Amino acid sequence: PLAAAAAAVYGGVDERVHQVVREHPVPIAGQATGLDGFRIAQLSDVHLGLFFSLPMLRELLEQAAGLGADALVITGDLFDDDALNVGAAQLVNSYVGRFPRGIWFCYGNHEYFRNIARTNAALAATQIHVLADANALVQAGGRPLYFAGVDYPRSRKDFDALAEQGTAQALQGIPTNAVTVLLAHHPDFIDLGAAKGAALVLTGHTHGGQLGLFGVPLVPPVFKYMRGLYRVGAALGYVHSGNGSWFPYRLGCPPEIACFTLREERA
C-alpha cells in the first residue's frame, strides 16, 4: 500500500509536470549541405485545459526557447480548450523571435474537437507557420531544408486514403535533393513519409502510453509506433511522448521536449 501510494503521488504530482529534454542526432547524407548543426525542437499534445494552463505553456515555451533550436515544431493537439485557444496562439506567437527559422504547426485531432474556425482565425493573426497538406522552404543551401505538414484525417473510415492523399499533397513540389522534415500528428505517417522520401518524420498522438518501464510502454500496442525513435528505411521517425496528458498521471513516461540536430554524414 505504501508503494502504491508513493507511485500515485509521484506519477500524479511530480512526473507528469516535469518536462525532460531528449536530444537526437539526425544523420543526413553528403557534405557541405549547409545544414550541419541545424536544431529542431518538438512539442506535441499539450492539451490545454484542466491539466495544462497558459502559465504552464509559457514555462514550457521558455524551456524550449532555451535549447538554442533554430526552429520549433508543434505536432498537434495544442489547442484543446475554447476558452484558452486564442490566448495560447498569442502566447506561442510571442516566442517567434526566439526561433530564428520560425515556429511551425500541424493539426491534431483535438483541434477539430473544438471551435476550429476560431482557432484558425487566431493562428492567421500570428507569425506561426501552419502546414496543412503543404510545405515551405526553411533554409536554402547545398541541400535545401523543407518542412512539410499534413492535416489530420478526420474520417476514421477513410483515414488511410486521406492520409495517403494528404502526404502526397504535403510533399508535392519539394526538390529531389532537399532534406525534408514531415510534421504529422498520427504516427502512421512515419511509414508514409519514409516511403515518399522524407528524412525525418515527427509525430505525436500516443503520449508514449503515459505508462512505461525502462523506456518501454506498458499499454497495449494499439499503434505500430508508440514512443521514441524508429528507423524506417532511410528515414527516421519519432513519436513524441507528449507535453500534456489524457489523464493527470504519468509513470515511467515523462513529458518531453525532443530536440533533433541535423548532422552531415562524413565519407
N, C-alpha and C positions, 0 to 999 in steps of 0.2 A: 504493500500500500504506500509506503514512503517513497519507493522508487517511482511508482505510478504518479504520485502527486508531484514529485520533483520534475518528471518528464512533462507533465501537464503544464506546470508553471513555466518551465524553460521554453517549451515549444509555443505556448500561447502568449508569453510576455516578452521573452528575450529574442529568440532566434528569428521570429517572423518579422522583426523590425530592424534587424542589424544587417545592412547590405554588405556583402562581401564583393571584392573585386577579383575577377578572374582574367588573367592575361593569356592570349593565344597568338602565337606567330602564324602567319598565313604565307606559305611559300608561293612565289609567282615566278614563272619561267622567264629566263632572259636577264641580261644585264643592261644597265643604262636605261631602265624603264622610266625613271623619274618618280617611281612610286615607293622605293625602298624607305621604310620608316613611316609611311602613312598610317595613321592610327584612327580606328573607328570604335567609338563607344556605343554599346547597345543597351537600351532599356526595353522592357516589354511587360505587358499585363500588370499595369499599375492598379487598375480597377479603383478609380477614385470613388469615394463613397464612405460608408460607415467605418471601414477599416483602414482607409488611406485618405488623409486630409490634404488640403492645399499646403499647409506648413510642412507636412511630410514630403510632399512633392518638391517644394523648394529645397529642402535639405538634400533630397536625392539628386536634384539637378546640380546643386552646389558641389556635391561629391563627384559627380560625373565630370563637371567642368574642371575640377582639379587634377584630372588624369592626363591632361595635355593632349587630348584627342583632337584630330583635325576635323572630324565630323561626328555628330551624334545621330543615331538612328533609333526610332521608336517603332517597334513592330506590333502595333495594335493593342486594343483593349486598354487604352489610357483613359478615354472619355466614357465613363460609366455612371455618371450622375448628372441629371439635367440641371441641378442647382449649382454644380461646380464646373461644368464643362467649359463655359465661356471664360471664366476666371482662369481655368487651367491652360487654355490656349494662350491667353495673355501672359501667363507666368512662364510657360515654355518659351514663348517668343522673346521674353526679356533676356534669355540666355543665348540668343543667336550670336551675339558678338563674342561669346566665349569659345565658339567653334568656328575656326577660320573658313571651313568648307561647308558650313551650314548645318541645320537640323532637318532631318528627313523623317517622314512619317508614312506608314501604310495602315490601312484599316483592319481591325479585327471584327469578330462577330458582335462583340458587345457595343461597339459604336452604333450598330444598327438596331440594338435593343432600345436605344434612347432616341432623342429628337435629333436625328442625323442632319436634317436641314439646318437646324440652329447651330450644330457643331460645325458644319461645313461653312456657314457664314462667319463664324468666329475664326476659323482657320484661314479663310480668304482675306481676313483683315490683318494677317500676320505675315512674317517672312519665312514661316515654316514651309518646307517643300513637301507637298502631298503627292505621293506617287500611287495612282490607282490605274493599273494596267498601262503604265507609262515609264519612261526613262529619261535621264538627263546626264549630260556631261558634267562630271565633278572636277576633273583635273586633266588638262591636256599634257602631252609629253611623248616620250618614246613609245609607250603604250598608254593610251588614254584610259582614264578610270571613269566608269559609268555606274550610277546607281539606277536600278530598276525596281519597281514595286508593283505588286499585284493587289487588286481589290479582293475583298473576301467574298467567295461564292456563297450566296445566301439561300440557295436551294439545295437541300440535302439530296433530293432525288437526282439533281443534275450537277452535283458537286464536281465529279471527275471531268465532265465535259467543260464546265465553266472554268475549272482550274487550268485545264489544257489550253483553252482559248485565251484566258487572261494572261498566262505565262507567255504564250506566243506574242500577244499584243505588247506586253511589257518589254519584251526583248527586241521587238521589231526595230530595225534601222541601226542597231548598235554595230560599229565596225568589227570585223572579224579579229583584228589584232588588239581589241580592247580587253581590259580586265573588268569584269562585270560582277558587281555585288547585287544579288537579288534579295529584296526585302519582302517577306510574306509572313502572315500570321500563323498559318497552319503548317505543321511540319511535313505534310505530304508534298509540299512544294520543293522539298530538298531533292527528291528524285526528278521532278520536272525541271528544276533549274539546272541540275547536273547534266541531264540529257540534252539540254539546249545550250550548254557551253558556259554557264556561269561559273566563276572561280570560287565564289563564296555565297552561300545561301543562309540568311539569318532569319530565324523563325522563333515562335514562342508557343502560346496557346495551352501547353500541357502543364505549366507551372512546375515541371520536373516531377510531378506527382505529389509535391509538398511533403512527402514522407520518404526517407531514404536511409540506407545504411552503407557506409563506405563508398558513397557516390552512386550507389545503385538504387533506383526507385523501388519502393516496396508495394506500389499499387499495381493492379493488373495491367499488362502491356496492351492497353487499348489503342495505342498508336504505334506505328512501326518505329518511329524515332521519338524517344521520350524525354531525354535530357542530355545535354552536353554536345560534344563534338563527334562528328561522323565523317569518314572518308567515303565518298561515293564516286567511283571512277576517278577523274582528275579533279573533282570538286571537293570542297569542304562544306559540310552543312552543320548548322548549330541550332540546338533547341534551348532557348533561354529558360531559366528556372522561374522567371517572373519576379517582379518587384512588389506586387501586392499578393492577395490571397483570395481563393474561393471562400474559405472559412478561416477564421483567425487563429491558425495553428500551422506551424512547420516544425519538423524534426528530421535532422539529417539532410535537409534540403533548403538551405538559407536563401533568401532573396539575393540577387546578384546584379552587379554591373559587369557586363562582359566587354572586354577590350581586345581588339584584333589589330595586330601590327603587320602590314604587308612587308615581306622580306624577299629580295631578289635571290633566286637560286643561282649560286656560283658554279660555273663549269669545273 
